[in-house]
Amino acid sequence: MAGLLGITGTRAQSVTDQIERLAARSGGIDPADPGFVAIARGAGVTPQRPASALDRVKRDTAQG
Protein backbone atom coordinates (compact mmCIF):
# COMPACT_ATOMS: atom_id res chain seq x y z
CA MET A 1 0.00 0.00 0.00
CA ALA A 2 2.74 2.46 0.93
CA GLY A 3 4.44 2.19 -2.44
CA LEU A 4 1.17 2.34 -4.33
CA LEU A 5 0.09 5.46 -2.46
CA GLY A 6 3.50 7.12 -2.21
CA ILE A 7 3.29 7.42 1.59
CA THR A 8 5.30 5.96 4.46
CA GLY A 9 4.69 2.43 5.65
CA THR A 10 3.48 3.71 9.00
CA ARG A 11 0.99 6.04 7.33
CA ALA A 12 -0.15 3.31 4.95
CA GLN A 13 -0.82 1.00 7.91
CA SER A 14 -2.85 3.72 9.58
CA VAL A 15 -4.87 4.28 6.41
CA THR A 16 -5.45 0.54 6.04
CA ASP A 17 -6.56 0.23 9.66
CA GLN A 18 -8.97 3.14 9.30
CA ILE A 19 -10.44 1.73 6.08
CA GLU A 20 -10.87 -1.68 7.70
CA ARG A 21 -12.74 -0.13 10.64
CA LEU A 22 -14.92 1.86 8.25
CA ALA A 23 -15.65 -1.24 6.17
CA ALA A 24 -16.60 -3.19 9.29
CA ARG A 25 -19.07 -0.48 10.35
CA SER A 26 -20.59 0.10 6.92
CA GLY A 27 -20.46 -3.43 5.52
CA GLY A 28 -18.00 -2.68 2.72
CA ILE A 29 -15.73 -0.18 1.07
CA ASP A 30 -17.21 2.69 -0.91
CA PRO A 31 -14.75 5.32 -2.19
CA ALA A 32 -17.63 7.82 -2.31
CA ASP A 33 -18.39 7.35 1.41
CA PRO A 34 -17.56 10.56 3.30
CA GLY A 35 -15.53 8.56 5.81
CA PHE A 36 -13.44 6.99 3.05
CA VAL A 37 -12.94 10.39 1.45
CA ALA A 38 -11.79 11.81 4.78
CA ILE A 39 -9.32 8.95 5.30
CA ALA A 40 -7.86 9.46 1.83
CA ARG A 41 -7.61 13.21 2.19
CA GLY A 42 -5.96 12.75 5.58
CA ALA A 43 -3.28 10.73 3.82
CA GLY A 44 -2.90 13.44 1.19
CA VAL A 45 -4.30 11.38 -1.68
CA THR A 46 -7.51 11.26 -3.68
CA PRO A 47 -10.08 8.60 -2.72
CA GLN A 48 -9.45 6.81 -6.00
CA ARG A 49 -5.82 6.07 -5.09
CA PRO A 50 -6.46 3.95 -1.98
CA ALA A 51 -9.45 2.31 -3.68
CA SER A 52 -7.24 1.30 -6.61
CA ALA A 53 -4.41 0.28 -4.27
CA LEU A 54 -6.76 -1.95 -2.26
CA ASP A 55 -8.03 -3.57 -5.46
CA ARG A 56 -4.46 -4.23 -6.56
CA VAL A 57 -3.41 -5.67 -3.19
CA LYS A 58 -6.46 -7.98 -3.22
CA ARG A 59 -5.68 -9.07 -6.77
CA ASP A 60 -2.00 -9.68 -5.99
CA THR A 61 -2.89 -11.61 -2.82
CA ALA A 62 -5.40 -13.78 -4.67
CA GLN A 63 -2.77 -14.65 -7.29
CA GLY A 64 -0.44 -15.68 -4.49
N, CA, C and O atoms as a Tinker XYZ file with bonds, in Angstrom:
   256  protein
     1  N      0.823000   -1.192000    0.000000    73     2
     2  CA     0.000000    0.000000    0.000000    64     1     3
     3  C      0.862000    1.249000    0.000000    63     2     4     5
     4  O      0.585000    2.196000   -0.735000    81     3
     5  N      1.908000    1.257000    0.821000    73     3     6
     6  CA     2.738000    2.461000    0.929000    64     5     7
     7  C      3.299000    2.860000   -0.426000    63     6     8     9
     8  O      3.215000    4.022000   -0.822000    81     7
     9  N      3.867000    1.901000   -1.129000    73     7    10
    10  CA     4.441000    2.194000   -2.436000    64     9    11
    11  C      3.392000    2.620000   -3.448000    63    10    12    13
    12  O      3.637000    3.505000   -4.268000    81    11
    13  N      2.241000    2.001000   -3.395000    73    11    14
    14  CA     1.173000    2.340000   -4.327000    64    13    15
    15  C      0.609000    3.732000   -4.073000    63    14    16    17
    16  O      0.164000    4.416000   -4.995000    81    15
    17  N      0.636000    4.142000   -2.799000    73    15    18
    18  CA     0.093000    5.456000   -2.458000    64    17    19
    19  C      1.156000    6.541000   -2.374000    63    18    20    21
    20  O      0.834000    7.729000   -2.351000    81    19
    21  N      2.430000    6.136000   -2.328000    73    19    22
    22  CA     3.500000    7.124000   -2.214000    64    21    23
    23  C      3.564000    7.745000   -0.833000    63    22    24    25
    24  O      3.893000    8.923000   -0.691000    81    23
    25  N      3.246000    6.942000    0.202000    73    23    26
    26  CA     3.294000    7.416000    1.586000    64    25    27
    27  C      4.145000    6.446000    2.395000    63    26    28    29
    28  O      4.505000    5.376000    1.906000    81    27
    29  N      4.465000    6.816000    3.623000    73    27    30
    30  CA     5.296000    5.955000    4.464000    64    29    31
    31  C      4.541000    4.681000    4.844000    63    30    32    33
    32  O      3.312000    4.628000    4.793000    81    31
    33  N      5.298000    3.669000    5.220000    73    31    34
    34  CA     4.694000    2.426000    5.650000    64    33    35
    35  C      3.813000    2.605000    6.877000    63    34    36    37
    36  O      2.750000    1.994000    6.981000    81    35
    37  N      4.258000    3.441000    7.799000    73    35    38
    38  CA     3.476000    3.710000    9.003000    64    37    39
    39  C      2.154000    4.369000    8.643000    63    38    40    41
    40  O      1.104000    4.001000    9.169000    81    39
    41  N      2.211000    5.339000    7.750000    73    39    42
    42  CA     0.989000    6.043000    7.333000    64    41    43
    43  C      0.070000    5.103000    6.564000    63    42    44    45
    44  O     -1.147000    5.136000    6.743000    81    43
    45  N      0.653000    4.263000    5.706000    73    43    46
    46  CA    -0.154000    3.308000    4.946000    64    45    47
    47  C     -0.867000    2.338000    5.887000    63    46    48    49
    48  O     -2.022000    1.984000    5.651000    81    47
    49  N     -0.186000    1.905000    6.951000    73    47    50
    50  CA    -0.818000    0.999000    7.911000    64    49    51
    51  C     -1.977000    1.693000    8.611000    63    50    52    53
    52  O     -3.027000    1.090000    8.835000    81    51
    53  N     -1.783000    2.958000    8.955000    73    51    54
    54  CA    -2.850000    3.722000    9.585000    64    53    55
    55  C     -4.053000    3.854000    8.655000    63    54    56    57
    56  O     -5.195000    3.678000    9.080000    81    55
    57  N     -3.794000    4.161000    7.397000    73    55    58
    58  CA    -4.872000    4.283000    6.409000    64    57    59
    59  C     -5.606000    2.953000    6.270000    63    58    60    61
    60  O     -6.836000    2.914000    6.255000    81    59
    61  N     -4.850000    1.872000    6.169000    73    59    62
    62  CA    -5.455000    0.544000    6.038000    64    61    63
    63  C     -6.314000    0.211000    7.252000    63    62    64    65
    64  O     -7.429000   -0.291000    7.112000    81    63
    65  N     -5.794000    0.489000    8.439000    73    63    66
    66  CA    -6.560000    0.233000    9.662000    64    65    67
    67  C     -7.857000    1.029000    9.690000    63    66    68    69
    68  O     -8.907000    0.502000   10.057000    81    67
    69  N     -7.783000    2.291000    9.304000    73    67    70
    70  CA    -8.974000    3.144000    9.296000    64    69    71
    71  C    -10.004000    2.644000    8.287000    63    70    72    73
    72  O    -11.202000    2.626000    8.569000    81    71
    73  N     -9.530000    2.240000    7.114000    73    71    74
    74  CA   -10.436000    1.728000    6.079000    64    73    75
    75  C    -11.081000    0.432000    6.542000    63    74    76    77
    76  O    -12.269000    0.211000    6.306000    81    75
    77  N    -10.305000   -0.431000    7.203000    73    75    78
    78  CA   -10.867000   -1.685000    7.703000    64    77    79
    79  C    -11.954000   -1.431000    8.747000    63    78    80    81
    80  O    -12.988000   -2.098000    8.744000    81    79
    81  N    -11.719000   -0.470000    9.636000    73    79    82
    82  CA   -12.741000   -0.130000   10.641000    64    81    83
    83  C    -13.992000    0.435000    9.969000    63    82    84    85
    84  O    -15.115000    0.093000   10.342000    81    83
    85  N    -13.789000    1.294000    8.984000    73    83    86
    86  CA   -14.921000    1.859000    8.252000    64    85    87
    87  C    -15.698000    0.758000    7.538000    63    86    88    89
    88  O    -16.929000    0.743000    7.578000    81    87
    89  N    -15.001000   -0.148000    6.898000    73    87    90
    90  CA   -15.651000   -1.239000    6.171000    64    89    91
    91  C    -16.443000   -2.131000    7.121000    63    90    92    93
    92  O    -17.529000   -2.598000    6.780000    81    91
    93  N    -15.902000   -2.365000    8.305000    73    91    94
    94  CA   -16.599000   -3.195000    9.285000    64    93    95
    95  C    -17.901000   -2.535000    9.743000    63    94    96    97
    96  O    -18.912000   -3.208000    9.945000    81    95
    97  N    -17.863000   -1.213000    9.903000    73    95    98
    98  CA   -19.067000   -0.479000   10.346000    64    97    99
    99  C    -20.110000   -0.382000    9.240000    63    98   100   101
   100  O    -21.309000   -0.494000    9.492000    81    99
   101  N    -19.640000   -0.174000    8.016000    73    99   102
   102  CA   -20.587000    0.099000    6.924000    64   101   103
   103  C    -20.873000   -1.114000    6.044000    63   102   104   105
   104  O    -21.713000   -1.040000    5.147000    81   103
   105  N    -20.193000   -2.217000    6.288000    73   103   106
   106  CA   -20.459000   -3.428000    5.521000    64   105   107
   107  C    -19.738000   -3.487000    4.185000    63   106   108   109
   108  O    -20.083000   -4.316000    3.343000    81   107
   109  N    -18.766000   -2.647000    3.972000    73   107   110
   110  CA   -18.001000   -2.680000    2.723000    64   109   111
   111  C    -17.204000   -1.411000    2.530000    63   110   112   113
   112  O    -17.178000   -0.529000    3.389000    81   111
   113  N    -16.559000   -1.339000    1.391000    73   111   114
   114  CA   -15.731000   -0.177000    1.068000    64   113   115
   115  C    -16.364000    0.564000   -0.090000    63   114   116   117
   116  O    -16.593000   -0.005000   -1.158000    81   115
   117  N    -16.643000    1.825000    0.127000    73   115   118
   118  CA   -17.214000    2.688000   -0.909000    64   117   119
   119  C    -16.373000    3.955000   -0.979000    63   118   120   121
   120  O    -16.414000    4.774000   -0.060000    81   119
   121  N    -15.601000    4.131000   -2.071000    73   119   122
   122  CA   -14.754000    5.319000   -2.190000    64   121   123
   123  C    -15.519000    6.643000   -2.165000    63   122   124   125
   124  O    -14.917000    7.698000   -1.962000    81   123
   125  N    -16.832000    6.601000   -2.368000    73   123   126
   126  CA   -17.631000    7.823000   -2.311000    64   125   127
   127  C    -18.130000    8.120000   -0.892000    63   126   128   129
   128  O    -18.656000    9.202000   -0.632000    81   127
   129  N    -17.964000    7.162000    0.019000    73   127   130
   130  CA   -18.385000    7.350000    1.411000    64   129   131
   131  C    -17.600000    8.506000    2.021000    63   130   132   133
   132  O    -16.379000    8.561000    1.871000    81   131
   133  N    -18.266000    9.422000    2.700000    73   131   134
   134  CA   -17.561000   10.561000    3.295000    64   133   135
   135  C    -16.426000   10.149000    4.233000    63   134   136   137
   136  O    -15.405000   10.833000    4.310000    81   135
   137  N    -16.599000    9.047000    4.938000    73   135   138
   138  CA   -15.531000    8.564000    5.813000    64   137   139
   139  C    -14.315000    8.124000    5.030000    63   138   140   141
   140  O    -13.183000    8.402000    5.424000    81   139
   141  N    -14.543000    7.433000    3.915000    73   139   142
   142  CA   -13.442000    6.990000    3.054000    64   141   143
   143  C    -12.734000    8.198000    2.458000    63   142   144   145
   144  O    -11.505000    8.246000    2.407000    81   143
   145  N    -13.511000    9.163000    2.012000    73   143   146
   146  CA   -12.937000   10.389000    1.446000    64   145   147
   147  C    -12.066000   11.089000    2.488000    63   146   148   149
   148  O    -10.973000   11.559000    2.175000    81   147
   149  N    -12.549000   11.157000    3.716000    73   147   150
   150  CA   -11.786000   11.813000    4.783000    64   149   151
   151  C    -10.483000   11.071000    5.071000    63   150   152   153
   152  O     -9.447000   11.700000    5.286000    81   151
   153  N    -10.527000    9.749000    5.077000    73   151   154
   154  CA    -9.317000    8.953000    5.302000    64   153   155
   155  C     -8.298000    9.229000    4.198000    63   154   156   157
   156  O     -7.120000    9.456000    4.473000    81   155
   157  N     -8.754000    9.209000    2.962000    73   155   158
   158  CA    -7.855000    9.456000    1.830000    64   157   159
   159  C     -7.261000   10.855000    1.894000    63   158   160   161
   160  O     -6.054000   11.035000    1.736000    81   159
   161  N     -8.100000   11.824000    2.122000    73   159   162
   162  CA    -7.608000   13.207000    2.188000    64   161   163
   163  C     -6.632000   13.395000    3.343000    63   162   164   165
   164  O     -5.674000   14.160000    3.232000    81   163
   165  N     -6.873000   12.700000    4.446000    73   163   166
   166  CA    -5.959000   12.753000    5.578000    64   165   167
   167  C     -4.585000   12.210000    5.241000    63   166   168   169
   168  O     -3.583000   12.606000    5.837000    81   167
   169  N     -4.550000   11.300000    4.281000    73   167   170
   170  CA    -3.280000   10.728000    3.819000    64   169   171
   171  C     -2.673000   11.555000    2.693000    63   170   172   173
   172  O     -1.565000   11.277000    2.234000    81   171
   173  N     -3.407000   12.574000    2.252000    73   171   174
   174  CA    -2.897000   13.439000    1.187000    64   173   175
   175  C     -3.064000   12.881000   -0.207000    63   174   176   177
   176  O     -2.332000   13.246000   -1.127000    81   175
   177  N     -4.051000   11.974000   -0.363000    73   175   178
   178  CA    -4.299000   11.382000   -1.680000    64   177   179
   179  C     -5.781000   11.481000   -2.014000    63   178   180   181
   180  O     -6.608000   11.740000   -1.139000    81   179
   181  N     -6.108000   11.276000   -3.273000    73   179   182
   182  CA    -7.511000   11.256000   -3.685000    64   181   183
   183  C     -8.126000    9.930000   -3.258000    63   182   184   185
   184  O     -7.397000    8.956000   -3.072000    81   183
   185  N     -9.433000    9.863000   -3.098000    73   183   186
   186  CA   -10.076000    8.601000   -2.717000    64   185   187
   187  C     -9.846000    7.478000   -3.736000    63   186   188   189
   188  O     -9.841000    6.303000   -3.372000    81   187
   189  N     -9.662000    7.830000   -4.982000    73   187   190
   190  CA    -9.445000    6.815000   -6.004000    64   189   191
   191  C     -8.136000    6.055000   -5.796000    63   190   192   193
   192  O     -8.050000    4.870000   -6.119000    81   191
   193  N     -7.123000    6.727000   -5.262000    73   191   194
   194  CA    -5.823000    6.069000   -5.093000    64   193   195
   195  C     -5.874000    4.930000   -4.089000    63   194   196   197
   196  O     -5.421000    3.835000   -4.423000    81   195
   197  N     -6.400000    5.116000   -2.870000    73   195   198
   198  CA    -6.463000    3.955000   -1.979000    64   197   199
   199  C     -7.443000    2.885000   -2.463000    63   198   200   201
   200  O     -7.227000    1.696000   -2.226000    81   199
   201  N     -8.511000    3.294000   -3.135000    73   199   202
   202  CA    -9.449000    2.309000   -3.678000    64   201   203
   203  C     -8.740000    1.432000   -4.709000    63   202   204   205
   204  O     -8.880000    0.209000   -4.690000    81   203
   205  N     -7.989000    2.053000   -5.598000    73   203   206
   206  CA    -7.237000    1.300000   -6.606000    64   205   207
   207  C     -6.147000    0.452000   -5.966000    63   206   208   209
   208  O     -5.917000   -0.688000   -6.370000    81   207
   209  N     -5.478000    1.015000   -4.965000    73   207   210
   210  CA    -4.412000    0.282000   -4.275000    64   209   211
   211  C     -4.988000   -0.949000   -3.577000    63   210   212   213
   212  O     -4.392000   -2.024000   -3.633000    81   211
   213  N     -6.133000   -0.804000   -2.924000    73   211   214
   214  CA    -6.760000   -1.949000   -2.261000    64   213   215
   215  C     -7.140000   -3.023000   -3.264000    63   214   216   217
   216  O     -6.939000   -4.211000   -3.010000    81   215
   217  N     -7.688000   -2.616000   -4.401000    73   215   218
   218  CA    -8.026000   -3.574000   -5.456000    64   217   219
   219  C     -6.785000   -4.326000   -5.919000    63   218   220   221
   220  O     -6.823000   -5.541000   -6.114000    81   219
   221  N     -5.696000   -3.604000   -6.094000    73   219   222
   222  CA    -4.457000   -4.235000   -6.564000    64   221   223
   223  C     -3.906000   -5.196000   -5.518000    63   222   224   225
   224  O     -3.475000   -6.297000   -5.860000    81   223
   225  N     -3.913000   -4.800000   -4.257000    73   223   226
   226  CA    -3.412000   -5.669000   -3.193000    64   225   227
   227  C     -4.264000   -6.949000   -3.131000    63   226   228   229
   228  O     -3.725000   -8.047000   -2.996000    81   227
   229  N     -5.571000   -6.804000   -3.227000    73   227   230
   230  CA    -6.461000   -7.979000   -3.219000    64   229   231
   231  C     -6.161000   -8.893000   -4.392000    63   230   232   233
   232  O     -6.091000  -10.112000   -4.233000    81   231
   233  N     -5.984000   -8.313000   -5.565000    73   231   234
   234  CA    -5.677000   -9.072000   -6.770000    64   233   235
   235  C     -4.349000   -9.810000   -6.627000    63   234   236   237
   236  O     -4.250000  -10.998000   -6.937000    81   235
   237  N     -3.334000   -9.094000   -6.156000    73   235   238
   238  CA    -2.000000   -9.684000   -5.988000    64   237   239
   239  C     -2.030000  -10.802000   -4.948000    63   238   240   241
   240  O     -1.376000  -11.831000   -5.120000    81   239
   241  N     -2.784000  -10.601000   -3.876000    73   239   242
   242  CA    -2.889000  -11.606000   -2.820000    64   241   243
   243  C     -3.594000  -12.856000   -3.338000    63   242   244   245
   244  O     -3.191000  -13.976000   -3.024000    81   243
   245  N     -4.641000  -12.665000   -4.128000    73   243   246
   246  CA    -5.398000  -13.782000   -4.673000    64   245   247
   247  C     -4.540000  -14.620000   -5.629000    63   246   248   249
   248  O     -4.700000  -15.837000   -5.719000    81   247
   249  N     -3.629000  -13.948000   -6.339000    73   247   250
   250  CA    -2.774000  -14.647000   -7.295000    64   249   251
   251  C     -1.637000  -15.380000   -6.600000    63   250   252   253
   252  O     -1.004000  -16.264000   -7.178000    81   251
   253  N     -1.387000  -14.996000   -5.340000    73   251   254
   254  CA    -0.443000  -15.683000   -4.485000    64   253   255
   255  C      0.945000  -15.513000   -4.763000    63   254   256
   256  O      1.788000  -16.076000   -4.064000    81   255
